[in-house]
């Protein structure tokens, strides 16, 4: 097995563990008392770490080179927005993630 295959298998296992953890405790996680920060720390951060993103800047990169910027300020339609995560490669923005706690529905987000 190649190193890349081993990393992929490890990522799949970590993500499967997160899914199982959520399923096992779904009622507790969907309780409105379970907040967005808890969701980010317990599920979203580990998910992206499993995919190889340096969520916590463990490599110690300068701001210009970090993989992930938290609460990055961007202009959208003339207004400044701050998505929870800005994912970058080589300092270039690639995509954003706006986190919500599990009890929030998509209808509530629009």
C-alpha positions in Angstrom: 0.0 0.0 0.0 1.4 3.4 -1.0 1.7 6.3 1.5 -1.1 8.1 -0.4 -3.4 5.1 -0.1 -2.7 4.9 3.6 -3.5 8.6 4.1 -6.7 8.2 2.2 -7.7 5.2 4.3 -6.9 7.1 7.5 -9.0 10.1 6.3 -11.9 7.8 5.5 -11.7 6.1 8.9 -11.6 9.5 10.7 -14.6 10.8 8.8 -16.5 7.6 9.3 -15.8 7.9 13.1 -17.2 11.5 13.0 -20.3 10.3 11.2 -20.8 7.5 13.7 -20.3 9.8 16.6 -23.0 12.2 15.3 -25.4 9.4 14.5 -25.0 7.9 18.0 -25.7 11.2 19.7 -27.8 12.9 17.1 -30.5 14.1 19.5 -28.0 15.8 21.7 -26.3 17.5 18.8 -29.5 18.7 17.4 -30.6 20.2 20.7 -30.5 24.0 20.3 -28.2 24.2 23.3 -25.4 22.6 21.3 -23.8 25.6 19.7 -21.9 26.5 16.6 -18.5 26.7 18.3 -19.0 23.2 19.6 -20.0 22.0 16.1 -16.9 23.6 14.6 -14.5 22.2 17.2 -16.0 18.7 17.5 -17.0 18.0 13.8 -16.0 20.6 11.2 -12.4 21.1 12.3 -11.7 17.4 12.5 -13.4 16.8 9.2 -11.2 19.2 7.3 -8.1 18.1 9.3 -8.8 14.5 8.1 -8.8 15.9 4.5 -5.4 17.3 5.1 -6.2 21.0 5.8 -4.0 22.8 8.4 -7.0 24.2 10.3 -4.9 25.4 13.3 -1.8 26.6 11.3 0.3 23.9 13.0 2.9 24.5 10.4 3.3 28.1 11.6 2.8 29.8 8.3 2.6 33.6 8.1 -0.9 35.0 7.5 -0.3 35.3 3.7 0.4 31.5 3.4 -2.0 29.9 5.9 -4.2 27.1 4.5 -7.3 28.3 6.5 -8.3 31.8 7.6 -11.0 32.0 10.3 -13.5 34.8 9.9 -11.8 36.2 6.8 -13.3 39.5 5.7 -14.5 39.6 2.1 -16.7 41.9 0.1 -19.9 40.4 -1.3 -22.3 42.7 -3.1 -20.8 45.8 -1.6 -21.1 44.4 2.0 -18.3 42.9 4.1 -18.9 39.3 5.2 -16.8 37.1 7.4 -17.3 33.4 6.6 -16.2 31.0 9.4 -13.6 29.4 7.2 -11.7 30.6 4.1 -9.7 27.7 2.5 -6.6 28.7 0.5 -3.9 27.1 -1.6 -0.7 29.1 -2.1 -2.4 32.1 -0.5 -5.2 32.1 -3.0 -8.8 31.8 -1.8 -10.4 28.6 -3.1 -13.7 28.2 -1.1 -15.5 29.3 2.0 -17.5 27.5 4.7 -20.1 29.1 6.9 -20.7 26.9 9.9 -24.0 26.4 11.6 -25.1 24.3 14.6 -27.0 21.1 13.7 -30.3 22.5 14.9 -30.3 25.2 12.3 -32.1 24.3 9.1 -31.1 25.4 5.6 -34.3 27.5 5.4 -33.1 29.5 8.5 -29.8 30.2 6.7 -31.2 31.9 3.6 
